[in-house]
Amino acid sequence: MSSSKIIDLSHPLNSSIQIYPGDPAFECRQVCTVASDGFNMCSLSLGSHTGTHIDAPAHFIAGGATISDLSLDHLVGPALVLRLPDLRPREAITWHEHIAPHAEQLANHASGIVLLHTGWARHWGTPAYFDNPFLTEEAAKRLAHAGVRVVGMDTMSPDEMPISDGKEPAGGFAAHEALLGAGVVIVENLRNLESVESGMTVSLAPLNLEGCDGSPIRAYAIAKS
Ligand SMILES: [Zn+2]
């Protein structure tokens, strides 16, 4: 028997998962049961940015591309994984210190799918998860300029999180705006990136939600056997 070659990059969805402050809660409510209806069925209620998900440009850009406008050709392909070890809580990920050393790989990476492995998924489910390192506006702009089409992270946001609920982050949404404004799709709340090697094919396909600004995804990587 061969072991599974698929690496699951999505967090499980349940009613206790961490949600961006102020976003709608996740609910999967049983509305039919085998005992009374002959079958099981649930009613789902969730925000478009729940769990592991993608942000379409329309999330921050008026008139920007929506989820159903995105081509699957851009969301499935070989990934470039940039390892960013030893980041501190709320540390800025800068172009010069963290990304520029990989500039040559970026320039030669045709699929445009880049995954930033910060290791922050280890904090998922704890308050420390909200103290994620974040991309500076310059780093976001230069990633887009380098031809990157998809930036995936193992954090709740590419921006610094608000310190308290309902507040804007200190730096605003500069990374979101820079990436989405350049047509770059963002993937948030990935996990298991330590098991993904550059060159592995990843799938980051959303539900085909017409006109929507975001969608949960079942992200996975296919390991080479
Ligand atoms: Zn989002």
Boltz pocket constraint, residues with backbone or C-beta under 6 A from the ligand:
constraints:
  - pocket:
      binder: B
      contacts: [[A, 48], [A, 49], [A, 53], [A, 54], [A, 55], [A, 156], [A, 188], [A, 214]]
      max_distance: 6.0
